């Protein structure tokens, strides 16, 4: 077998490119009756209890809601409101403007604008997080 055949065979034996992993995004602390959808906008209110496990390491002396938990919550809000599964393909922009702490009531808003999704989290009228992201079907290849 020559080198060209070996290279072609190796490429043919390679597994296909991995698809994004999907698992249900968690919408922790959803305030009962706060879920709303109007057109391309969905919203809800969330309150994290002080005994959530993620507070133990983030940060023990002054607990702060981790950014990944907030972003995952926005994705879960979108999934729950639309009845579709989505995975994060691209985080275009995320700006953390203030902290969120245990028992704070947060307002979550997700707006779909074409292929882009815009999220905002507020607490007491102050912006906590603004984010732009691209969500895709878990079976699709990121583009």
C-alpha positions as CSV (number, residue, x, y, z in Angstrom):
1,X,0.0,0.0,0.0
2,X,1.5,3.4,-0.9
3,X,1.4,6.5,1.3
4,X,-1.5,8.1,-0.6
5,X,-3.7,5.0,-0.1
6,X,-2.8,4.8,3.6
7,X,-3.7,8.5,4.1
8,X,-7.0,8.0,2.3
9,X,-7.8,5.0,4.3
10,X,-7.0,6.8,7.6
11,X,-9.4,9.6,6.6
12,X,-12.1,7.2,5.7
13,X,-11.8,5.4,9.0
14,X,-12.1,8.7,11.0
15,X,-15.3,9.1,12.9
16,X,-17.6,11.9,11.7
17,X,-17.2,15.3,13.4
18,X,-18.8,15.4,16.8
19,X,-22.2,17.0,17.1
20,X,-22.8,19.5,19.9
21,X,-23.9,17.7,23.1
22,X,-27.4,18.5,24.3
23,X,-28.8,18.1,27.7
24,X,-31.8,19.9,29.1
25,X,-30.9,23.4,30.2
26,X,-32.0,24.1,33.7
27,X,-34.2,27.0,34.7
28,X,-33.5,26.9,38.4
29,X,-35.6,29.0,40.7
30,X,-38.5,29.9,38.3
31,X,-41.0,32.0,40.2
32,X,-44.4,30.4,39.8
33,X,-46.6,32.0,37.2
34,X,-44.0,34.4,35.8
35,X,-43.4,32.7,32.5
36,X,-44.6,34.8,29.6
37,X,-44.2,34.8,25.8
38,X,-45.2,37.6,23.4
39,X,-44.1,37.3,19.7
40,X,-40.4,36.9,19.6
41,X,-39.9,37.7,23.3
42,X,-40.1,35.4,26.3
43,X,-39.6,36.3,29.9
44,X,-39.8,35.1,33.5
45,X,-38.6,35.8,37.0
46,X,-36.1,33.7,38.9
47,X,-35.0,33.5,42.5
48,X,-32.1,31.4,43.6
49,X,-32.3,29.9,47.1
50,X,-29.2,30.3,49.3
51,X,-28.8,26.5,49.6
52,X,-28.1,26.0,45.8
53,X,-25.0,23.9,45.5
54,X,-23.2,26.3,43.1
55,X,-23.1,29.0,45.8
56,X,-20.8,26.8,48.0
57,X,-17.8,27.4,45.7
58,X,-18.8,30.7,44.1
59,X,-17.9,32.4,46.5
60,X,-18.3,31.0,50.0
61,X,-17.8,34.3,51.9
62,X,-20.0,36.3,49.5
63,X,-22.1,34.1,47.2
64,X,-22.7,35.3,43.6
65,X,-24.8,33.6,40.9
66,X,-22.3,32.2,38.4
67,X,-22.6,33.6,34.9
68,X,-22.9,30.1,33.3
69,X,-26.0,29.4,35.5
70,X,-27.6,32.7,34.2
71,X,-26.8,32.0,30.6
72,X,-28.0,28.4,30.9
73,X,-31.2,29.8,32.4
74,X,-31.8,32.1,29.4
75,X,-31.4,29.1,27.1
76,X,-33.8,27.1,29.2
77,X,-36.3,30.0,29.1
78,X,-36.1,30.0,25.3
79,X,-36.6,26.2,25.2
80,X,-39.5,26.1,27.6
81,X,-41.2,29.0,25.8
82,X,-40.8,27.7,22.3
83,X,-41.0,23.9,23.0
84,X,-37.8,23.4,21.0
85,X,-34.4,22.0,22.1
86,X,-31.4,24.2,21.5
87,X,-27.7,24.2,22.3
88,X,-25.3,27.1,22.4
89,X,-23.4,27.3,19.2
90,X,-21.7,30.7,19.7
91,X,-21.6,33.2,22.5
92,X,-21.2,36.4,20.6
93,X,-21.1,38.8,23.5
94,X,-21.7,38.7,27.3
95,X,-21.5,41.7,29.6
96,X,-21.7,41.3,33.3
97,X,-22.8,44.6,34.7
98,X,-23.6,43.8,38.3
99,X,-23.7,40.8,40.7
100,X,-26.7,38.7,41.6
101,X,-26.9,37.0,45.0
102,X,-29.0,34.4,46.8
103,X,-32.7,35.4,47.2
104,X,-32.4,38.2,44.6
105,X,-35.4,38.2,42.2
106,X,-34.0,38.4,38.7
107,X,-35.9,39.2,35.5
108,X,-35.0,37.1,32.5
109,X,-35.8,38.2,29.0
110,X,-34.9,36.4,25.7
111,X,-35.6,38.0,22.3
112,X,-35.1,36.2,19.0
113,X,-33.8,38.4,16.2
114,X,-33.2,36.2,13.2
115,X,-30.4,33.7,13.9
116,X,-29.3,35.7,16.9
117,X,-30.8,35.6,20.4
118,X,-30.5,38.5,22.8
119,X,-30.8,37.9,26.6
120,X,-31.0,40.3,29.5
121,X,-31.1,39.7,33.2
122,X,-32.0,42.5,35.6
123,X,-32.4,42.8,39.4
124,X,-34.3,45.6,41.0
125,X,-34.2,47.6,37.7
126,X,-30.4,47.3,37.3
127,X,-28.8,45.3,34.5
128,X,-27.0,42.2,35.7
129,X,-26.2,40.6,32.3
130,X,-26.7,41.3,28.7
131,X,-25.8,38.6,26.2
132,X,-26.0,37.9,22.4
133,X,-25.7,34.3,21.3
134,X,-26.5,31.9,18.6
135,X,-28.5,28.8,19.5
136,X,-28.9,25.8,17.2
137,X,-30.7,22.5,17.0
138,X,-28.6,20.0,18.9
139,X,-28.4,17.8,15.7
140,X,-27.0,20.6,13.6
141,X,-23.3,21.5,13.0
142,X,-22.3,24.9,14.3
143,X,-21.7,27.3,11.5
